Amino acid sequence: MSTAVSAPAATDVGAACATALQGPYCHHCGEKRLDHHDYHFGHFLEHAIDTATHFDVKVVKGAWSLLRRPGLMTREVLAGRRVPWPKPLQLFLIVNLLFVFAAHKLKLQIFNTPWHYHLDNWYGRWAFGRMQGLAERRGTTVAQLAEQFNASANVLSKTLIFAFIPLLALLLTALFWRQRRYYLEHVVTATHLISQILLVELVMIAPGTALIWLINQLSSQPLGFGNRDLVATTIITLGITVWSALLLRRTYGGGAVAAAARGLAVGIGFFWLLINVYRLLLFLVAYWLL
């Protein structure tokens, strides 16, 4: 003879704190009052599908908002209206994944920095000394170490983009120091900002490529690598400046001129951080992993 095991009965107190319930959720601990429906397999599938669907919709909505109405999502999240929007870090991870995939397909080298680029940076002599010393200790050459370094840097460049969040948050703290906001508020904005920057870089590929093609058609000599890189960087910087200005104005307020100046500071500041801080960090981590 078998005995059926029944699901736990509905309770009138919170499961975590034993506080008397006044509705389906405990006002003290937030736990939901369970009933038999919560233990049905169909309810489990329904909840799983609903969660996955809302996750996708929220991420797409958030990414589109960064381009279509910059700053709206950030302002709403900082004001406490977070339910309609994806979590900032969640959005960044998805956008970063999209950017990495597109960069691989289009062979973009915005964040990936091979060894020879580090030699031309402000820490180049020091970096070469570290690599030369390591090569001597291992009985190999700097050129052979550079091959290992480049392979490691290629992988790390996809994950170290995360470092821009605290760096941009520090920049925002300086730009809006009069507002006396919490640093974590700037972290939220910076997370949206770096997500927006990655999307803008993808959006500006087409006009940048078209402009380079037009210049080559009109000039007697095609642009060299250095000049092509300069044109592309200028186009991307302008795009970042415009979108950042819109995001910051809608988020923090202020006039159009002030927003434009701050947007330009973000555009220039992003590339300054990329060259002077991010690349140093990339070198240190890649060197440590050799």
MOCORUR-V248402 format. One record per residue. SS is DSSP state (H for helix, E for strand, C for the rest). Layout:
SS, SS
//
This chain:
C, C, C, C, C, C, C, C, C, C, C, C, E, C, C, C, C, C, C, E, C, C, C, C, E, C, C, C, C, C, C, E, C, C, C, H, H, H, H, C, H, H, H, H, H, H, H, H, H, H, H, H, H, H, H, H, H, H, H, H, H, H, H, H, H, H, H, H, C, C, C, H, H, H, H, H, H, H, C, C, C, C, C, C, C, C, C, H, H, H, H, H, H, H, H, H, H, H, H, H, H, H, H, H, H, H, C, C, C, C, C, C, C, C, H, H, H, H, H, C, C, C, C, H, H, H, H, H, H, H, H, H, H, H, H, H, H, H, C, C, C, H, H, H, H, H, H, H, H, H, H, H, H, H, H, H, H, H, H, H, H, H, H, H, H, H, H, H, H, H, H, H, H, H, H, C, H, H, H, C, C, C, H, H, H, H, H, H, H, H, H, H, H, H, H, H, H, H, H, H, H, H, H, H, H, H, H, H, H, H, H, H, H, H, H, H, H, H, C, C, C, C, C, C, H, H, H, H, H, H, H, H, H, H, H, H, H, H, H, H, H, H, H, H, H, H, H, H, H, H, H, H, C, C, C, H, H, H, H, H, H, H, H, H, H, H, H, H, H, H, H, H, H, H, H, H, H, H, H, H, H, H, H, H, H, H, H, H, C, C
//
